[in-house]
Amino acid sequence: MHALQGSLFDQTDEIRLGPLAGIRRTHLGAGAWVDRLPGWLTGADALFETLAAEVPWRAERRQMYDRELAVPRLLAFYGDGAELPHPALTEARTALGRHYAAELREPFVTAGLCLYRDGRDSVAWHGDRTGRSATQDTMVAILSVGDPRDLVLRRREGGPALLRLPLGHGDLVVMGGSCQRTMEHAVPKTSRAVGPRISVQFRTRGVM
């Protein structure tokens, strides 16, 4: 795993969240939208180091057609009621639930973590359409720490990217409305020399 390239703008080990008042929404059409707030978390590099060292990361293999392939990232999952691996993540989940209470009308309850070790790790085009999100509007909130990687969104039927967001160093993105049903998102591989990144995905009950 490549070494983390620390942020020049976040030189503190104090891990804390900023206000959510500066979040900005982009409408993608068909009821889908994305909110983004760069640098929501300060001390992001310190949080990355703690999570990278202490989370029980696992490598998975999945069946793809006639072959079993290694999932190109490391994973961890904290279900409803599980203690999260750092108090900052619990605080983030609570703050997001409070901020989106009027739209979401239910709390975020789970946290899925992905560790992208370098530019070879990725996630292919997909929507989180397992469970309730296959038929209902929902939200997936993602907090990123570590070196930035692009999150790319396009329409479900394909075509050019509608949005490309470099996420890392404490950035927040929230995909909402019909986004999981009408759009797809991906973290593409890159040949650039990039360090590791961890994304933390907060979801509501019954959304995978």
N, C-alpha and C positions, 0 to 999 in steps of 0.2 A: 504494500500500500504506500503510495506517495505521501510525503510529508505535507501537512496542512500549511498553506500559505496564509499567514495571519493577515487580518484586515488592517490597513493603514489608518482607518477611521474609528476603530474600536479597540483601543489599547488598554482597556480595563479588565480586571478579573472579577469585578462586581457584576453579578448576573441579575439583571432586572428588566422588567417590561416597561415600555413607554405607554403613553395614552393611545387609544384607538381612534381618536378624533380625526387624525390626518389620513385615514384610509380613503382610497379613491376607487370608484367603481367604473368598469368598462362593460358596456352592454354588447353582446355578441350576436344578438338576434334570436328569434324563436324562444324567447323567455330565458335565455342563458346569460349569465353575467359572471364577472370575475372582479373581486376586490383585491387591492394590493397595498401593502404598507412596507416600504423598504426600512430595514434597520429597526424593526419593532423591539427586538431584544438586544440590549447591550451586554457585553461580556459573552458574546456568542462563541468566541474561540475557546473560552474556558469551559463553557457548557459542552461544546463539541468534544473536548478532550475527556471530560468526565463520562459522557455517554459512550464514546468509542471504547473506553477502557472497562466500563462497568456493566453495560447492557449485555445480557446473554445472547449474543448474535448467533444466528443459525444460517447455514447454507441449505438451500432447498433444491430439489430436482423436480421437474414437471414433465409430464408426457406431452409432446408436441407431435401430433400425427403418429408416425411409426417410430419415433425416437424419444428417449428420455434425455432431457438436457438440463444442465445446471442453470438455475436462475441467476442472471448476471448482476447480483447485488446480495447483500446480507440482510436478514430480516429479524424483526422482533415484534411481538404483539401483546398489548395489555388490554384485556377485556373489561367489560362492565364490572366495576367494583374492585379491580386490581389496583394496587399502589403503583403509581408511575415512578420511573427510575430517578427523577429529580424533582424537587419542589417547584422549580420554575415551570415545569411542564404542567403540573397540577394548577398552578396559578394562571398559566396561559389558557388552559382549557376552561377554567372558571370565568376568566375575563371575556373570552370569546362567547361563551354561553350567555353572559349578561348582555354583551353588546348586541347580539343577534336575537335576543329573546322575542322581540315583537314579530320578526319574520320567521324564526325557526320554531318557536312555541314548544321547544323541548331542548334538553341539554345535550351537549357533546359528552359521550360516555366512554368511548374507546380511544386507544392511541396505537397506531401502527407505525413502526419505525423502519426506515430503509437506510442502509449504509452503502453509498456508492464509493467504492475504494479508489477508483481512478476513471479515466475517460472510457475505458472498456466496459464499465458497468453502466446499465441503462434500464429503461422500462419501455416496452413497445406501445404503440397506439392502443388505447383502450378507454372505456368509460367504466366507472364504478357502478355497474348495473346488476350486481348480485344482491338479492333481497329487495327491500322496499324501493330503492332508487331506480329499479327497473320501470316503475309505474308512477312514482311520486317525485315532486320537487324535493330536493334536499340540499345540504351543504357539506362540503369537505374542506376543512381548514388545514393548511400546511404551513408549519414553521420550519425554516431551513437554517442549519448551522454548518459551518465549514466552507470550503471553496464553492463559489457559484457554479451551478449547472443550469442549462436552459430547460424550462418547462414550456412546451410548445402545445398550442391548441389549434384544432381545425374542426370543420363540420364532420359529423359522423359518417356521411357518405364519401368523405375524402376531399381532395382538393388542396389548395395552398393553405399554409398556416395563417390563421387569423391573428395570433398573438404569440409572441416569443418573449418569455420573462426569465432573465438570469436571476436565480434565487440562491442565496447563501448568506452567511454572516448576519443571521438574525432577521431575515426578511420573512414577511407573512404574505400568503396568498389564500384567498377563499374562493372556491368555485361553487356557485349557487344557482338557484332557479332550476331550469331544465338542463343544466350543463352536462350532467352525467348521461342523460338520455339523448341529447341532440348534438353533443360535441364529443370529441375524443382528445385525450392529452397523452403526452409522451415525454420522456427524458432521453433524448437521442445519445448514442455513442458519439465521442468526439476524439479526433486525433491530436487535439491540443494537449499540452502538458498541464493537467489540472490535478489538484489535490483532492482529498476525500471530502465528501459531503454527507450529512445526515438530514433526512427529511422526517418530520413528525406529522402524521396525518390524524387529525381529530375527526371522529365521525359520531353520528347519532346511533341510537339503538336500531339494530336490524339493517344497517347499511354496511356493505362490504366493498 
